[in-house]
Amino acid sequence: MGVTKSDLFTKEQNELARVAKVLAHPARIAIVQHLVKANACINSDLVQELGLAQATISQHLRELKESGIIQGTIEGVSVSYCINPARWQEIRQLINGLFDQLKLPDNC
C-alpha cells in the first residue's frame, strides 16, 4: 500500500481500501453500472456504450477483473463480462459493515 503500513490495519480495512481504489474511477463505475443494468454476461461493444477508446476500456476491465468484481469468459474471438456474484456479495458486506458501524445519537 505504499507509504502507509498496511500491517497496521485490519484485513477488512485493507480489503475495503483495495476495493475502493478499484472503484475510484468513473469509467469503472460506468462499466459496473452497465453490467449491473444488463444483469447478464455481455460481450457488447463497451466503446460504443461509454465513448472511450478500446485500450482505455481494456485497461479498466483488467483492473475490475483482477479485483474479482467482474469475471470474463472467452467465446470465440470475444470475451463476455459479467458481475462476479460471490465477490459482489463480499464487497457489499464490507461496505455495509462500514456504514452499519455508525449509530447516530438522537441529538445529532
Backbone as CSV, one residue per row, in Angstrom:
resi,resn,N_x,N_y,N_z,CA_x,CA_y,CA_z,C_x,C_y,C_z
1,MET,0.812,-1.197,0.000,0.000,0.000,0.000,0.860,1.268,0.000
2,GLY,2.089,1.196,-0.386,2.904,2.392,-0.490,3.436,2.861,0.842
3,VAL,3.284,4.149,1.118,3.847,4.782,2.300,3.198,4.270,3.581
4,THR,1.901,4.010,3.540,1.224,3.532,4.742,1.640,2.093,5.019
5,LYS,1.603,1.709,6.250,1.969,0.350,6.647,0.694,-0.464,6.773
6,SER,0.413,-1.266,5.761,-0.846,-1.999,5.728,-0.984,-2.972,6.887
7,ASP,0.122,-3.403,7.469,0.026,-4.335,8.592,-0.503,-3.675,9.866
8,LEU,-0.610,-2.356,9.861,-1.192,-1.644,10.999,-2.718,-1.692,10.984
9,PHE,-3.284,-2.144,9.861,-4.728,-2.118,9.673,-5.278,-3.528,9.581
10,THR,-6.568,-3.662,9.851,-7.193,-4.981,9.800,-7.291,-5.467,8.360
11,LYS,-7.534,-6.745,8.244,-7.730,-7.353,6.924,-8.896,-6.670,6.200
12,GLU,-9.972,-6.409,6.938,-11.153,-5.774,6.357,-10.852,-4.345,5.899
13,GLN,-10.092,-3.603,6.688,-9.734,-2.240,6.303,-8.889,-2.231,5.037
14,ASN,-7.926,-3.127,4.960,-7.093,-3.207,3.765,-7.894,-3.624,2.543
15,GLU,-8.793,-4.580,2.719,-9.602,-5.047,1.593,-10.565,-3.967,1.120
16,LEU,-11.196,-3.272,2.039,-12.098,-2.182,1.663,-11.336,-1.088,0.923
17,ALA,-10.130,-0.794,1.350,-9.303,0.208,0.668,-8.958,-0.245,-0.751
18,ARG,-8.643,-1.533,-0.928,-8.329,-2.049,-2.275,-9.545,-1.937,-3.198
19,VAL,-10.707,-2.320,-2.679,-11.931,-2.249,-3.476,-12.256,-0.799,-3.823
20,ALA,-12.135,0.082,-2.831,-12.423,1.498,-3.062,-11.489,2.075,-4.125
21,LYS,-10.250,1.660,-4.110,-9.288,2.149,-5.101,-9.679,1.709,-6.508
22,VAL,-10.107,0.464,-6.633,-10.526,-0.034,-7.953,-11.767,0.709,-8.434
23,LEU,-12.690,0.976,-7.530,-13.937,1.638,-7.907,-13.815,3.161,-7.960
24,ALA,-12.630,3.690,-7.706,-12.447,5.136,-7.610,-12.300,5.837,-8.956
25,HIS,-12.609,5.173,-10.026,-12.549,5.810,-11.344,-13.938,5.791,-11.973
26,PRO,-14.405,6.919,-12.488,-15.764,6.964,-13.043,-15.989,6.014,-14.219
27,ALA,-14.957,5.736,-14.986,-15.122,4.788,-16.095,-15.418,3.391,-15.564
28,ARG,-14.762,3.014,-14.481,-15.013,1.695,-13.895,-16.402,1.627,-13.289
29,ILE,-16.830,2.714,-12.678,-18.200,2.766,-12.155,-19.189,2.609,-13.306
30,ALA,-18.937,3.297,-14.413,-19.827,3.206,-15.579,-19.866,1.781,-16.127
31,ILE,-18.727,1.117,-16.175,-18.684,-0.270,-16.651,-19.493,-1.163,-15.716
32,VAL,-19.275,-1.019,-14.416,-20.003,-1.828,-13.439,-21.502,-1.553,-13.540
33,GLN,-21.885,-0.288,-13.643,-23.307,0.049,-13.766,-23.906,-0.574,-15.017
34,HIS,-23.159,-0.564,-16.109,-23.654,-1.154,-17.352,-23.864,-2.662,-17.179
35,LEU,-22.916,-3.323,-16.526,-23.044,-4.764,-16.311,-24.171,-5.090,-15.339
36,VAL,-24.331,-4.269,-14.303,-25.426,-4.481,-13.358,-26.768,-4.304,-14.063
37,LYS,-26.860,-3.254,-14.863,-28.115,-2.994,-15.591,-28.433,-4.135,-16.552
38,ALA,-27.416,-4.654,-17.227,-27.626,-5.756,-18.166,-28.055,-7.024,-17.438
39,ASN,-27.575,-7.202,-16.191,-27.906,-8.367,-15.381,-27.660,-9.671,-16.130
40,ALA,-26.598,-9.682,-16.934,-26.220,-10.860,-17.701,-24.794,-10.665,-18.189
41,CYS,-24.194,-11.732,-18.654,-22.877,-11.597,-19.273,-23.056,-10.914,-20.621
42,ILE,-22.222,-9.923,-20.871,-22.342,-9.194,-22.130,-21.018,-9.217,-22.871
43,ASN,-21.101,-9.187,-24.163,-19.906,-9.020,-24.978,-20.127,-7.878,-25.965
44,SER,-21.065,-7.002,-25.601,-21.334,-5.861,-26.462,-20.158,-4.905,-26.445
45,ASP,-20.173,-4.003,-27.344,-19.079,-3.070,-27.514,-19.173,-1.949,-26.488
46,LEU,-18.378,-2.045,-25.435,-18.387,-1.021,-24.396,-17.851,0.307,-24.909
47,VAL,-17.090,0.265,-25.989,-16.592,1.506,-26.591,-17.773,2.355,-27.038
48,GLN,-18.752,1.732,-27.652,-19.957,2.446,-28.090,-20.760,2.938,-26.897
49,GLU,-20.854,2.116,-25.869,-21.647,2.459,-24.691,-21.057,3.628,-23.908
50,LEU,-19.725,3.632,-23.754,-19.079,4.604,-22.874,-18.364,5.729,-23.610
51,GLY,-18.092,5.536,-24.882,-17.418,6.579,-25.652,-15.935,6.705,-25.346
52,LEU,-15.326,5.668,-24.814,-13.899,5.669,-24.524,-13.169,4.790,-25.536
53,ALA,-11.871,4.991,-25.646,-11.060,4.188,-26.563,-11.010,2.732,-26.092
54,GLN,-10.857,1.817,-27.039,-10.800,0.389,-26.709,-9.680,0.088,-25.721
55,ALA,-8.521,0.708,-25.898,-7.399,0.477,-24.984,-7.747,0.920,-23.567
56,THR,-8.451,2.020,-23.445,-8.862,2.525,-22.137,-9.852,1.575,-21.487
57,ILE,-10.825,1.129,-22.255,-11.818,0.173,-21.753,-11.122,-1.108,-21.294
58,SER,-10.198,-1.598,-22.095,-9.480,-2.828,-21.751,-8.715,-2.684,-20.444
59,GLN,-8.087,-1.548,-20.251,-7.345,-1.297,-19.019,-8.284,-1.328,-17.807
60,HIS,-9.427,-0.689,-17.925,-10.382,-0.665,-16.817,-10.987,-2.044,-16.570
61,LEU,-11.275,-2.782,-17.632,-11.789,-4.144,-17.475,-10.765,-5.015,-16.761
62,ARG,-9.488,-4.850,-17.096,-8.429,-5.628,-16.457,-8.397,-5.346,-14.951
63,GLU,-8.481,-4.069,-14.579,-8.483,-3.704,-13.157,-9.678,-4.321,-12.431
64,LEU,-10.841,-4.239,-13.037,-12.047,-4.798,-12.429,-11.958,-6.320,-12.322
65,LYS,-11.392,-6.943,-13.342,-11.274,-8.400,-13.331,-10.236,-8.862,-12.313
66,GLU,-9.106,-8.159,-12.224,-8.069,-8.528,-11.260,-8.570,-8.422,-9.821
67,SER,-9.475,-7.496,-9.578,-10.026,-7.339,-8.226,-11.158,-8.332,-7.965
68,GLY,-11.588,-9.038,-8.991,-12.643,-10.029,-8.842,-14.043,-9.479,-8.956
69,ILE,-14.176,-8.180,-9.188,-15.500,-7.567,-9.274,-16.264,-8.088,-10.484
70,ILE,-15.544,-8.281,-11.586,-16.165,-8.855,-12.780,-15.420,-10.133,-13.139
71,GLN,-16.072,-10.927,-13.956,-15.438,-12.130,-14.484,-15.684,-12.162,-15.976
72,GLY,-14.783,-12.805,-16.684,-14.910,-12.862,-18.134,-14.712,-14.271,-18.641
73,THR,-15.432,-14.585,-19.693,-15.275,-15.876,-20.349,-15.038,-15.644,-21.825
74,ILE,-14.138,-16.423,-22.381,-13.811,-16.292,-23.802,-14.814,-17.098,-24.610
75,GLU,-15.401,-16.429,-25.598,-16.355,-17.061,-26.503,-15.908,-16.766,-27.921
76,GLY,-15.165,-17.699,-28.493,-14.617,-17.472,-29.830,-13.560,-16.392,-29.789
77,VAL,-13.791,-15.299,-30.527,-12.817,-14.209,-30.566,-13.184,-13.075,-29.617
78,SER,-14.292,-13.205,-28.908,-14.702,-12.136,-27.989,-14.731,-12.647,-26.546
79,VAL,-14.780,-11.713,-25.620,-14.858,-12.034,-24.203,-16.160,-11.462,-23.660
80,SER,-16.884,-12.280,-22.915,-18.106,-11.829,-22.261,-17.783,-11.522,-20.810
81,TYR,-18.278,-10.383,-20.329,-18.040,-9.965,-18.957,-19.350,-9.884,-18.203
82,CYS,-19.263,-10.187,-16.916,-20.420,-10.028,-16.037,-19.919,-9.792,-14.615
83,ILE,-20.820,-9.375,-13.762,-20.506,-9.185,-12.354,-20.247,-10.554,-11.731
84,ASN,-19.219,-10.637,-10.917,-18.929,-11.860,-10.175,-19.806,-11.832,-8.921
85,PRO,-20.867,-12.636,-8.871,-21.837,-12.520,-7.773,-21.248,-12.788,-6.393
86,ALA,-20.333,-13.720,-6.277,-19.741,-14.014,-4.969,-18.913,-12.827,-4.478
87,ARG,-18.115,-12.252,-5.359,-17.290,-11.104,-4.988,-18.170,-9.887,-4.705
88,TRP,-19.226,-9.729,-5.480,-20.167,-8.620,-5.288,-20.741,-8.670,-3.870
89,GLN,-21.084,-9.867,-3.415,-21.631,-10.034,-2.066,-20.576,-9.702,-1.017
90,GLU,-19.340,-10.119,-1.238,-18.257,-9.799,-0.302,-18.084,-8.285,-0.177
91,ILE,-18.099,-7.599,-1.318,-17.929,-6.147,-1.319,-19.109,-5.478,-0.619
92,ARG,-20.293,-5.967,-0.885,-21.488,-5.428,-0.216,-21.349,-5.548,1.294
93,GLN,-20.881,-6.680,1.766,-20.710,-6.880,3.207,-19.645,-5.940,3.778
94,LEU,-18.548,-5.741,3.047,-17.504,-4.816,3.502,-18.049,-3.398,3.646
95,ILE,-18.737,-2.945,2.619,-19.252,-1.574,2.624,-20.359,-1.418,3.662
96,ASN,-21.275,-2.365,3.704,-22.341,-2.298,4.704,-21.769,-2.357,6.110
97,GLY,-20.720,-3.139,6.303,-20.086,-3.220,7.614,-19.568,-1.869,8.070
98,LEU,-19.028,-1.108,7.134,-18.548,0.233,7.453,-19.715,1.149,7.811
99,PHE,-20.735,1.185,6.977,-21.874,2.068,7.206,-22.669,1.671,8.448
100,ASP,-22.760,0.378,8.715,-23.546,-0.085,9.854,-22.894,0.232,11.197
101,GLN,-21.625,0.607,11.188,-20.930,0.937,12.445,-21.432,2.243,13.063
102,LEU,-21.981,3.130,12.251,-22.416,4.422,12.763,-23.787,4.308,13.401
103,LYS,-23.845,4.657,14.668,-25.104,4.719,15.411,-25.274,6.173,15.843
104,LEU,-26.121,6.900,15.129,-26.317,8.300,15.434,-27.099,8.488,16.727
105,PRO,-26.592,9.354,17.594,-27.371,9.669,18.787,-28.608,10.499,18.405
106,ASP,-29.598,10.484,19.253,-30.844,11.201,18.968,-30.635,12.696,18.801
107,ASN,-29.637,13.273,19.472,-29.438,14.726,19.438,-28.433,15.169,18.384
108,CYS,-28.065,14.317,17.462,-27.076,14.682,16.462,-27.735,15.221,15.207
